[in-house]
Structures are given as structure tokens and as C-alpha cells.
Amino acid sequence: MIGPDGARPFMRGILVQSLTSRGVPFDVAVDVSNAVRDEVAQLGDVELQELARLAEKHLPDKYDLEAVPLRPHAVPTVTFARGEPAPFSKGILANSLQGAGLDPNDAYEVARELEAEMLREGVREIDRIALRDRVAVTIDNYHGPKAAGRYRTWRAAAEDGKPIFLLLGGSTGVGKTSIAVDVARRLEIPHVIGTDSIRQIMRLMFSRDLLPEIHSSTYDAHESRELGGLQGDRVIPAFREQAQKIAVGVHALLDRAVEENYSMMIEGVNVVPGLLDLDRYKGRAHVILLVVAGLNEKTYRSRFQGRADQVRQRAAERYLEHFDDILAIQDHVLSECEVHGTQIIDNVNLESAVLSVIRSVIASLSASLPRTARTAEGKSPS
């Protein structure tokens, strides 16, 4: 490719970026760039003007590049109430939209369409409030009013000033940790801890003689000889004994988080509806408790083999030997969900489970935020 400053190699990625900046959908831009690359390979050196002609040739008729000239310097600047102005970023906006419950592809598409719209209109500078209004309108146009409402709620919660405490329960091997990591990233929750870690710390502090229930896994705590006072079927009583002790550590972490005003996620088998006093944080934090389940027994059982393949020290046989006990614990936790009105997320696949968790969080925030905060346009950050 020969331009004003001499010869340069053809870069398909640069052409893709050039086309998407002018409002061409990403997949169309990739197809056009591939076709142009193939022609350039046959033609050899081409002038910059010829490259533009080739792009026009392969572009569908409905895209008029002349209507939106490429002006990289004209990417709008976003002004904030405090701090320096910053260039509009599709990536930052797309990450924020994932926190509002859009899947990654839809989030990027909204961000791209919004950028193209502002380029077409020649917007050079935009206030953050006006930008948020545009974001909500774009989501509404492409994904409907419910999705736009989730975005407004999420941004209102971000301005609310209260931390978000998300507690994710569910029995062994159901996929809580994978879901928790992805949800925390999208919701920008900085602290994630598992009840396994809490239990391990407590083991260092309290001997087996003093607290025998915390020195076993959740599914085999009933086999501990030290828990001799339990009668009959010991699986659930032993599990609850352990969860009640771990609740002390959970409360300690949440107490510190509310004092320091930061959001936190706690995931683990020992997160059991009814065993945690969450009312103590009412008015000081947004608290959401959800339970992940594996409702298809065959699929649930197969996860343990996959888990053993990924983490060698965890043998599948150990879990499969106790699979009936694990199912019994899941059944008990699900029954507690019914009693306490806790929502259950069936982990059929990771992406749908992550979206379900995020949308459940948004629904809970919508119920707890003042109506003016969650419905007012332009009063939430992007």
C-alpha cells in the first residue's frame, strides 16, 4: 500500500477499524477486509485511493462511506463532573453494559452503534449525563425497554454510594466459583472470597477438638467421630453445624466491608438461606443472596469428572463416592430457598447462568433503590 508518506504493508485490522468507525457492522467490516486483502495480494502495490475503491467495491450498497468521513481525532470527548475529560471508549462502555445484563456481543454492538451515531452527527464533546441518556436510548432501540431499564438501574446503583454484597450459595461442584469470577468481573465487584477459604482460616484458629465440624468437607462432615451428639441421618445436621460456624466468618467479612464501604462477593456451599443474619446490613448495603443448582442429576454428576481433569488433586472418585450426600445437601438448600424466598439459578451453561445472576442482581437493586433513582433518565453513570 502506497500513501503520502511512502509504502506500508496492508493491515487488515486497520481497515476493519476504519470501516467500523464509519458505522459498518464488525462482521461486515471483517468480510470486506478479507476480500480487499485477497485482491491486494494479487495486485501487489496499490495506492491509498485504490484501496478505498476496493473497499467500496466489496461493501454492500446500503453503507455509504462518503456520508461519514473517517476522522479518528473526532472521537467525542466525555466531560465529567470532576476530573479531566476523557475520550469516549467503546471498550469501557461495553464492559459497563455487561454489568447491566447485556451479553458481551450485544454490549459491544451497542457501544459500536453509539460511537458510529455520534460520528455521523459530528459530536465532538458530550456531557456524561447526555451520554448516559444516549446509551439508554440505544439499548432501548436495539434490545427493548427492559434492557434499557436494567441499564438505568445498574447505573443508579453505582451512584447510590452503598456497597453491593452478593452471596452465592450452592452445593459442591455445581459451578459457583466459575460463575462468581465472571459475575464479579462484569459487576466490577473487587473482592471475591469462597467459604472454603474462610473455613481453612478458621481451621488454623480452632483445633479439631474445639470445632470438629469445620475440619471436614461439607459432604463428609457427618463422618466425623467428634460429632457424636448427632442422631439418625447425620448428613444435613452435620452440614448445618458447619455452615453455622462458617457464618461467623462470613459476618466478619461483611461487617468490615460495610465499614470500609466496598462491594464484596462471597460464594460457597456454606452460604445457606436462613443461616445468615443479613438484616443487620439493611440500609447500609445492597444485599443479594442467590443459590446455584444443578437440577439435571446426570449433567451434575458428569461435572465432577471434568473438575478432576482440570484440578488434578481433586479426584472424581472422592466426589462420586459422596454424590448421594451432595445431592441431599442440594435438596436441603433448595428447600430452604423455598422457605426464605431465595432465587435459584439452574447452571445449565456458564454464560446463561452468569446473565441470570446479573439480571437477578439488577432486579433486586431495582426493588431496593428509590423509584426516582431507577427511573430518572440521565442520573446514572455510564
N, C-alpha and C positions, 0 to 999 in steps of 0.2 A: 504494500500500500504506500503510495507516494503522496505526501501532503506538503504544506507550505514549508515545513522545517526538515524536509528530506524523507527518505524511505523508512518505513516502520513495518514490523510484522503485523499481519492481520490478527486481531484478538477478538475471538467470538464473544467473550464476556463483556467487552466494552460495547460492542454493538447491541447485545441484549440489554445492557443498562441504558444505552441511548434510546432504544425503542420503548422500553417500559417507562422511561422518564417522559415520553411524549404520549403516554396513555395507552400503549399497546399491551394487552394482557401478556403475562410472563410466558405462558406456554406458546402463544403465537410468536412472541419475540424469539424464543429458542428455535422454533421451526424455521423462521425466516433466516436467522443467523446461521443455522446449519446449511441451508440452501445456498446462501451467499458464500460461505466458506468453501463449499464444493466448487462453485463457479470460479472463485479466486484461485483455487488450486490449479484449475485448468488454464486460466488466463495469464497467470504469473503476476507481474507488477501491474497494479491498476491505480489510477488517480483517485483522489478522495471523492471527487464528483461522481466518478464511475461507481464507486462503492455505494454512494447514496442512491444512484439509479438502480443498482442491483437490489438494494433493499426495497425500494418502491415496487420493483417488478414482482417480487415474491410476496409482497404484503397484500392481504385481502383488500378489496376495494373500499370497504367501509372505514378504513383507517387512513386519515388524511394527515400526513406528517407536516405538510406545509401550514396547516391550521395551528399547530403548536410547535413552534421552533424550539430546538433544544437550547436551553440556557442553564447550564449547571450552576452558575452563580446566582440564578434567580430562585433557587430553592428557598421557600419562605423562612423567615426568622421568627421564632416564637418568643414573645416577651412575657416575663413572669412578674408577679407582684414584688418579689425580692430576688436579687441576684442578676447576673448578666444574661442578656438574650442568648438564645442558642438556636442553631439551625434545626429545622424540622427533621426528624429521623423516623423513617418507616420502621426500622428495627425496634426502636424504643416503643413506638406506638403499638406495634404488633405484639410485643411482649405484654404490654399493659392490657391489650384486648383479650389475651389468653386468660388473664386473671378475671376477666368479666364473663368467661364461659364460652368464648369462641374457640373452635379448634384451630391449630396452628395455621392450616392452609387458609381458612376463612379470615383469620386475623390479619395475615399478610395481605390478602386480597383487598380487604377494607383499607388498610394503610396505603397500599399502592394506588387504589382508586382515589383516595382523598388527596394524595400528592399530585396525581395527574389532574384532578379537578382544579386544584389551586394553581398549577402551572398554566392550565388553559385560561384561567381567569386573570393571570398575571399578578397574583397575590405575592407581595414582597415581604410583608410583615403582618403578623396576626397575633392578637392577644390570646393568652391561654384559655380564657373563658370562651371566646369566639371559636377557638379551635375545638374545644370540647363539644360545643353545640354542633359543629360540623361533623365531628366524629359520630355523635348520636344520630344525626340525620342520615349519614352514610350507612350506618348499621341498620337503621330502620328501613332504608331503601332496599338493601340487599338481603337482610335477614329478618326483617319484621319488627314490630313494636316490642315484642317480648325480649328479644335480644338487646334492643336499644335500652329497654328498662333495666336489664341486668347491668349494662354498662353504667348507667346513671347511678344505680345503687352502689356498685363497686367503687366508683369514684367518690361518692358521698361518704362511704365508709372510710376511705383513705383520708378524707378531710376531717372526719369526726374526732380524731385525736385519741380514741380509745384503742387499745391493742386487741388483736383477734387471737383467741385461744381455740384452736381446732384440735379436738381429741378424736382419735380414730381407733376404734376397737375392732375385734375380730379374732377368731381362733387361729391356732398355729398353721402357717403355710398358706394362708388364704390370699396373700399378696399385699398386705398392709404397707410394708416398707417401701415397695416399688411405687405404690400409689402415693404414699406420703411424700417421697422425694420429689416426684413430678408436680404434685399439687403445691408443695411449698415453694418450688421454683416459680410457678406461674402466679401464685398469690403473693410472692415476694415476702414470705414468712422466713425470717432469718435464722430461727432456732428450731431444730427438729431433734427430738430425742425419743428413744424407744424405752418401753418399760423394762425390757431385758437389761438395758444399761443401768436403770435405776435399781433393779434387783441385784445386779452384780456389785454395785457400790454398797448396797445395804448388807450384802454378804460379808464384805470386808469389815463392816462396822459391828455386825451382830453374829455371834457364833451359832453353829447348828443347834447347840443345846438351848440357846435362848430363843431363837426364832427358826425352828426346823423347816417351816413351810416355805421360806424364801430360798432354801438351799436345794431346791428341786426344780425341774421344769414344770410348766403349768399342767401338762398332761400326765405326769407321773408323780405329782406331789402326794397323791393318795397312797403311794407305796412306801412312804417314809414311816419307819417304825416309831419315830418320836411322836407322830400324831396319833397316839393310841386312844385318845378320847373319842374319836370319830366312830360312829356305829353304822352298820348297814353298808349301802353303796357309798363309798368314800370319795368318788371322783369329784363330784360337784362340791361337797362340803370342803374338801381339801383345796380345791381351786379357789373357792370364795375366801377361805382363810388367807391364802396367799395374796389374792387381789386386795383384800382389806389392808394388809400390811404395806403393800406397794402404794396404796392410795396415799399414805403418809408422805412418801417421796414425791408423788405427783402434786399434792397440795403445796409442798415446799417450793417446787419449781414454779408453780403458777403464782404463788404469793410473791416470790421475788420478781417475776415478770411483770406483775401488776404494779409493784412498787417502782420498777425501773421503766415502766410503760413501753414494753416491747412485745411484739407478737410471738407466739410460740405454737408449735405443733407437738403433741405427744401421741405416739402410736404404740399399740401393743395389745397382747391378749388380756392384760390386767386392767385395761380400760373397760369397765363394766358399768352399764347404766344402773343407777341407784346406789352404787358404792362410793361415788364421789360427791362431795358437797359443793356443787357448782353455784348454788345461790349466793355463796359468800362473795362472788365476783360480780354480782348483779349491779349494774350501773357504773361499774369501773372497767369492764371489758366486754367484748362481744364473745360469748362462749357457745361453741357448737360442738355437739358430740354426735358422731356417726359411727355405724358399725358396718364393716365389710364382711361379706359372707360368700361362701362357695356353695350355692344351692344345688348344683349338679354334683352328686356324690362321685360319679365316675371321673369327671373332669378334675374335681378337687383331689381325688386320690392320685391322679397322674401328675399333679404338680410336684409332689414330693420327689419323684424320680428326677424331674427337671432341676429341682432345687439341689439335689445331691450332685448332679452333673456340674453345676456352677460353683458350688462351695464344697470342696472335697471332704472337709472334716465332718460334714453333716451327712451321715449315711441314710439312704432312703429307708433301709430296713428298720431303723430306730423309730421313725415316724409311723411306718406302716404297721409295726407291731402294736402301736398305741392308737391306731386310726379310729377304732370304736370310741376310745376315750376322748379323742379330739372332736369327733362328731358329737359326743354327748355334751362337751363343753360348748360347742357352737349352738346346739339346740337350746341349752340353758341361757346363753347370752341372747339368742333371738327371742326367747320367751320374755326375758327382761326388757327387751326392746318394745315388745307389745305392751307390757305393763307401764312403761315410762314414756311411751310415745316417741321412741328414738327411731330415726330413719335408717333403713337397711340398704346398703349398696351391694348388689349382686355382681361380683367380679367376673364377668364373662370374658372381657378382654381389657387390657390396661387402659387404652385410650378412652373407651366409653366409660369405664369406672372413674377415671380422673375427671372427665367432664361432668359426670353425675355428682361427684363430690363437690366440685367447684360450684355447680349450679345450686346444690343444696346449701352451700355456704352463703351464696348470694340471696337465696330465698330467706334464710334465717336473718341475714342482715336487713333485708327489706322489711321484715316484720318488726325488727328492734329499732330501726332508725326512725326519727321523726318523719312524718309524711312529707313535710316541706323539703327535707333534705334529699329524699329519694326521688321526688318528682320534679323538683325545680331544675329547669334546663340551665346549663352554664354554671352550676355551683359545685362542680366536682372536677378534680384534676385529671389530665389525660395520661 
